[in-house]
Amino acid sequence: MARPSRVRVVGPLAPHAVGFRQRLQQLGYRSNAASNQLQLMAHVSRWLDVHGLGAEEFTPAGAEEFLAHRRAEGYTLWLSTKAMAPMLDYLRGVGAVPEPALVAPVTEAEQLEEDYRVYLVQERGSAAGTIAGYLHVARLFCAARAVDGELHLDRLHAAEVTEFVLAECASRPVGSAKYIVCGLRSLLRYLYVAGHIDTQFDAAVPTAAGWRAAGLPVAFDRAQVCRLLASCDRRSTFGRRDYAVLVLLARLGLRAGEVAALELADIDWRAGEIVVRGKGRRAERLPLPADVGEALAGWLRRGRPRCEATTVFTRVRAPHRPLTSGGVSNIVRAACVRAGLPAVHAHRLRHTAATEMLRAGASLPEVGQVLRHASVLSTAIYAKVDCDRLGDLALPWPRVTS
């Protein structure tokens, strides 16, 4: 097994080799992986030395030039900027190499997008996911209006707003169409407040045709949930983590983002409670069932790597960063594949938890409290999943007499 301490770095990056090795150890890199990263640093340092360059001259353009040189020498591994990311992140963090230059907005659309982003962050206090989605809508709208790089917002009419919505939403599902509508209304309000337009056009945005509670929530049955959980090999680190994630989703109905945001300090073992950080930056307490607590304890005691992250769930492989909401959904999809079930999003297990609570005799308000719904209308959709109870409410079919 290669030892990182035996990798010798000479040249401009030599003073940073020890610090980088320690940082790799903190991030959980094993000996072989850390040695590979240090060997890459040694190659970069030799290349800089041969060209008479200092560390402060290793710009993004210089990194691309180095990678081209590395490929030309016949190397087959670590040939991308992604492979160099751990080294570059460390060197930039200590100020050894320059940060990538910020690209200033060039076109009117780019400047508008940047100003709108600042507005969403500073004035509206929007969440990161909302900002990303609304900026995507803004880019679509600007692309539809731009003529020779000019937006001509002073010529905007209500009919053009309606035409944009109809064109964008024609082939989208209801949920995506509603997001386009919400994002466009937000953008139009900003344009009015910022003085880009002198008329409030947000009222001209048509409503996406979709009725609340019109659909039927699709859930796994108990046998399918058991197959999902059984697909996790709890003798392995990955299996313990995935099992704990799936139990949280299926038993408490947490959202993927709420599972990813769960902090170590959010678990009160003595009181048997956890703090869930949900939508609207709300923090609410939920009871911690025994089976959920056992799954979490199994991951924390015999699986979770020691790292700087304060979240409950982290990556198993280095670097041991917090798990993202996308990572939670990937765990669900992978478990579905292993269990021979259709690959679904993590939200399917939220529907499953609600359905199981109703079948166990819980009332709709009680289900809404566990799922932390802000409105009773959000919970009302689950009233349609118990066909046996609905049958008691159905009126008898009238007899037709001849």
N, C-alpha and C positions, 0 to 999 in steps of 0.2 A: 504494500500500500504506500502511495506517495505521501511524503510528509511536507506540509507547506513550509516548515522552517528551513528545509533544505533548498528551496528555490532561491536562487541568487539574482537579485535585481541590481543592475549597474546602470549608470547614466542619470539623466535628470530626475527620474522618478524614484531613485534609490531611497531618498529620505522618507518616502511615504510607504515603503513596502511593509514595515512592521505595523503601522497603523492600519493599513488595508487588511493585513492578515488577521489582526484582532477584530476588525469590523466583520469580516467573513465569519469568524468564529461566533460572534454575537448573533449574527443572522442565521446561524444553524447550519452552515455549509459543512459537509463532511470533508475528510482529509483530501480525497481525490478531487472533489469539486473545487475546493479552496486552492489546491495546487494548480489546477488548470487555470484558474483566474489569475494567480500570481505569475504563472508562466506567460500568460497573455500580457500582463503588465511588464514583465521583463522584456518581451519582444517589442512592445511599444517604446520602452525606454531606450533600447538599443537603436531602434529606428530613429528616434529623436536625436540621439547622440551622433549617429552617422551623418545626419543632415544638419548638424550644428544648431538644433532648435532646443529651446528651453520648454519646460512644462507649460509655462504660461502661453506658449505659442501653439499648443495642441488644440486648435479650434475644431468645430464640427467638420469643416472642409478638410482639415488635416487628418481627422479620423477616417474620413472616406478615402483619402489618399493612402493612408496606412493600410486599410483593408484591401485596397487594390494591390498594393505591394505584397501583402500576405498571401493573397490568392495566386499572384504571379510566382511566388516562391514554392507553390505546390502544397500549401497547407489545405487541409480538408475540413477542419473544425474551427469554430469561433471566427466566423467570417462575416458577421453582420453587426450592425450597431446595437442590436438587442443583446448580443453576446457580450458586448463591451459595457453594457449598462451598469452592472455592479461597480466596475472600476471607475467609470466616468462619474457616477453618482457620488462615490466617495471622494474622488479628487476635486469635484466641484464643491462638495460640502466643506472641504478644508481650504478652499480657495486656491488650489494648486493649478487648476486649468480654468479657462474662462467659461462662463455660462453661455448657452446658445443665445445669439442676438435675437431680441424680440422683433418680429416682423411688424412694422407699422402698417396700419390700414392704408391702402392705396386708392381703391375705388370708393365711390360714394356709398355703395352697398356695404363694403367692409367697415367703413367708419360708422355707419348707422348700426350695424350689428354690434360693434364694440360699445357704442354709447348705450344701446338697448341692454346689453349684458350688465353694464355698470348700474343701470337703472333697476334691473331685476334684483341685483345683489344688494345695493345700498338703500334703495327706496322701498322695494317690495319685500326684501328679506326672503326671497324664494329659495326653496330647496334646490340642491345641485341637479337632481333629476328633472325638476320642473324647468330650470333654466336651460338645460340641454335640449329639452323637447321644444320649448318656445323659440329658442334660437334656430332650431331646424325649420320651424314654420316660417320664421322671419326670412331665412335664406330662400325658401321656396317662393315666398311672396316677392322678394326683391328680384329673384331670377325671372319671374313672370313679368315684372314691370320694366326691367332694365332695357334701355335702348341706347346702344353705343356707350355703355357705361353710366348712363344717366337714368335716375329713377323718375324724375318729373313728378314728384309727390304733390306739387301744387296743382296738378291737373287731375288728381284722383277723383273719381266719381263713384257713387254708390253702386252703379251697375257693374263697374269693374270689380268691386269687392265681391259681389254675388257671383259673377262669372268665375272668379278665381276659386271660390269655394266649390262650385259645381264641378269645375274641371278637376280639382284635386280629390274630391270625395267620391267621384263617380265609381271608381273601382276599389274603394277602401271598405273594410268592414266597419260596423257601427262605432266600435270603440275608437278606432283610428280616426274616423271622420269627426267624432266629437272632440278629439284632441286638436285636430286642425282648427276647428271652430273656436275652441277656447284660446288657443295660441294666437289666432288672428285677432280676436277681440282684444287680447292683452296688447298686442303690437299696435293696433289702431288707437287704443287709449294712450299709449306712450307717444305716438306720433302727434296726437293732439296736445298733450301736456307739454311736449318739448317744442311745440310751435312749428312742426314740419307740415301740418295741415291745419286748416282753420275750421273744419267741420268734424263733428264727432260721428265717424262712420261705423263705430262698433255696433250700432243698432241695425245697420244694413247687412250684417252677417247672418245668413239664414241658419236656422237651428237644424242640427242633424236629426234625421228621422230615426228615433229609437226610444222606445217606451220603457220606463223604469219597471223592473220586475217582470218584463215580458218573457224573458227566457227562463229556462229551468236549470238550476245549478247541477252540474255533473260531478258526481262523487264516486270514489272507490268504495266497494263494499268491504266488510270486515276481512273476508278471505283474501282479497287483493292487498289490503294493508298488511296483513300477516306475511304475505309473499314478499312485499317490499322490505319489511324489516328482516325477514329471514335471509334475504339476499346479501346482507352485510356480514362479512366475516369478522366477528367481534374478537377474534384472536389477533387481528392485525391492527395497526395504527389507523389506517384508512377506514377499516370497518367500524372501529369504535367511534370515530368522528362522524361518519355517515349515519350510523345508527342513532346517535344522539340528535343529530339534525332532523332526521325523519320522525323521531318520536316527538320532538318539540312541535313540528309542523302538524302531525296527525292528531296529537292529543290536545294541544292548546290552541291550534288554529292560528299560529303566528304567521305573519307575512315573511317573505324571503328576506326583505331588508331588516325586519325586526330581529330575525335570527342572527343575521350578520352583525347587527349593532349591539348584541347582548354583551355586556361587560362582565368581567369577573366580579366586580363589586356589586353587580345587580342581583346576585344570588344571595339570599339570606337563608343559610342552611338551618339556623336555629328556629326561625319563624316559619320555615317552609314556604317561602315566597320568592318570586322573581319580579324585577322591575322591567317592564316592556316599554321601549321607546318607539312609539308609533307615529302615525301621521300627525301633522301639525305640531311636531316637536313636543308631543305630550308624553309624559312618563306615568305609567299606571302599574299598579301591583296586581299580580295574579298568584293564586295558590300554586304550589309546586307539587304535583302528584308524585307518589312514591316511585312509580316506574320511570317517570321523566327524570327525577332526581338521581336514580340509580344509573341511568344512561349517561347523564352529565358527569357524574362522579367517575364512571368508568373511563370516559374520555380524558377528564382532567388528571386523574391519578396515573393512568397507564397508557396514555396516548399523546396528550398535548405536549409539544416540544417546549423546552424552556427558551423564552424569547422576550423581547421588549414589549411585544403587543399586549394590550390590556383587554382585548376582546376574548370571549370564551373560545371562539372557533378561529383557527388559523390555517394557513397552508401547512401541509405535512412536509412537503419538500422545501428546502431553502430557496429563496429567503422566506422566513416564517412570518409573513405579513398577515394582517387580518383577512379573513375570508370575506368576499364581496357577496352582494345579493345574487349576482350572476353565478358565483361559485356555488351558492346554495341551490339554485335551480339546476345547475349541472349535476349536483349530487342526486337530486330527484330523478332527473332523466337517466342517469347511469343506473340507478337502482331499478327503474322501470325496465330497462333493457335486460338487466340480469334476471329480473323476475318474469320476463316474457310478457310484459304489459305494454300498452301503447305509451310512448314517451310523452310526458305531460309537463306542464309548468308547476312550480311549487304551490301555486294558488289552488290547485286541485285538492291538495291535502287540507287546505283551509275549509273548502266546501265539505270535505269528508268529516272534519271535526264537528262542524255545525250540524250536519245530518245525523251523526251518531248521537250527539247530545239530544236532539229532538226525539230520536227513536228511543232513547233511554228515559224519556218522560220530562225533559226540561222544557220550560216555556220559552216563547220567543223572546221576551225581555231578558230572561236569563242567558240565552244564547247571545243576544246582543251585548250583554255585559262582558262575557268572556271574549267575544271577538272585538270588543271595544269600538262598536259602531257609534258614530256621532248622531245618527238619525235612525229612528225605528224603521224607516222605509228601507234602509239597507239590509235589515234583518228580515223584512217581510217576505222576501223572495223565497226563504226557506220554508214558508208555510205550505208550499206546493209539493214538497218532497215526500211527505207522508201520505201515500195514496189511501191507506186504510182509514186514517182519520178523515180525510176529505170525503171518502165514501159515505161516512155517517152524515155529512152535511148535504150531500146531493139529494135533490128532490126526485121523487119517483117519476119515471117517464109516463106521460099521460096516455091512457088507453084510447085507441081510436075505435069508435063504435060505428058500425055501418047503419 
